[in-house]
Amino acid sequence: MPSATTSMQAPPRAAPGLTEAVARARAALLRHRRPDGHWVFELEADATIPAEYVLLQHFLDRIDDGLQRRIGVYLRESQGAHGGWPLYFDGPADLSCSVKAYFALKAIGDDPQAPHMRRARAAVLAAGGAERSNVFTRVLLALFGQVPWRAVPVMPAELMLAPRWFPITLWRVSYWSRTVIVPLLVLMARKPRARNPRDVGIAELFRTPPDQVRDWIRGPYRSAWGSFFKRLDGVLRVLEPRVPRRVRGRAIDAAVRFVRARLNGEDGLGGIFPAMANAVMMFDTLGYPPEHPDCVTAWSAVRKLLVDGAGRAYCQPCLSPVWDTALAAHALAEAESVAPGGAAALREACAWLRPCQITELAGDWAAARPGVRSGGWAFQYANAHYPDVDDTAVVGMLLHRAGDATDASAIARAREWILGMQCRDGGWGAFDADNDHHYLNHIPFADHGALLDPPTADVTARCVSFLAQLGDGGDAAAVRRALAWLRAGQEADGSWFGRWGTNYIYGTWSVLCALNAADVPADDAAMRRAVGFLLATQREDGGWGEDEASYAGAPHGRYDRSTPSQTAWALLGLMAAGEVDHPAVARGVAWLQAQQRDDGAWDELPYTAVGFPRVFYLRYHGYRLFFPLLALARFLALRSGNARRPAHGF
């Protein structure tokens, strides 16, 4: 029976040429497969990471002129018409990103009087000057002697010695914050000076000379906590120089032990560039020679992130092979049901993923869950200390769907870990449990507001989907608590916030899949409100799009263009809610078909993912391939069969 929102006669059962579109999309995806059966696509952020890579070379005096010239091409290409550098495609100029990009281009050798440099300088000065850049940028400037160390908040190395019960401790912040901060504590304690062999400076980017600035640490504060921590910072400035040398030495030794235990081979500390770069500088600051094994390992990990092509290069923030492979395989599995031809590739993808499961090491997450056995998958090739809840749920659903009996124990182990990582409020975070000490987002160091890893709707939804797909339906205690958490978090317009994908379209799709997997009826009020949101945000061309500006207060689910990945998410969400026959779904499918290139792929320049809302956004180069294929194949499967809702959680 049609749902209450279906107001027009259903379109023909199969869109013309849809089977061929699915086959061509699968062929496009398979062209990117690596010889051993996995996928890894480029993962692009903004100009910050490439700029920091250039400046890291100058910090070390390890300059590759050819490479940095190619990075310079990338930086110039990504400069906005406004003169600065945005955090995402076609976004407004970001002050901190622009300061780093300008500094890097000047280090590469660009003439400060060149037109693009003059425009960049004007954009920085108009935004308040380099003195108003964020904390991480001011730390970098302090390392290069461009600002005094009083320009950055006090972060005493003795945090390494704080007991677990202490209100401010590394075990109360997220994994990404922890891995970035620990080597940074050594740098802030030792206060090294970059070698900077070409003596590059950016005094021209300051509206007030740095030695005259008196309000480096300032508001506006988001709560009374901010004012409290500002006063605490003043006290620490007096006390920090008086820390006994013996205590400081113990703290630095603890930081080094932490980093060395988590170096993670060529995949790097935490698997993320900022942590890796800080580790490289830490070892250098402590006098480790470049040929020391730890230095070689740390530098190799940074180099592995480079995308170096003909004429241009950039540095990625991290690598995403497990995520890419799992998503590609889900799309192949869906396509296989309507257009066979990818079974072998699907089997090989599962075979590649199986040994990536982490079962031998209890990582940092075990600090909050000491009695839980390991069983997750990481995001990167290797990151054993930091398995990812989201990846684990998606891989678990894939292996369960693939139906290989030998995977039963791996799936059970993943289920055990997922259940163990559920937070006290019923939701799930990405890497840690109960990582919700929100007062820490108000310390001066956390001006980015992304120090923590609290539960989110998209990750929670994926865990519900996984558990429900295994048969732990709505009566299971963990799923019941999670569904209550999700219902409480629904926005007034029917959407859900998307923490790791842009944004309310991503969150709403994720939760609708979970509600469907948990057998929530299609006429459930939360389902109906979510469907209403997706129908209301469909664009006139039939697609969907959402701007990254929705993280900064822009309207939910809206953009000036449709994108393939966001259109696919909206379609998948509507189909999960039983709306496969709705005319809006047919229009979205038609838009995807019309936008498909002759080679089976889609183009997508806008960023549709996020590292940290308002601070750091991502463009997964594989999203334009995975999700449209999944959506088209699912539409074809549902229209060709008797079911009106998907049988799987993803």
Summary of the structure (lengths in Angstrom):
residues: 650
radius of gyration: 24.8
end to end distance: 23.8
largest distance: 78.5
contacts: 2378
relative contact order: 0.12
helix: 54%
strand: 4%
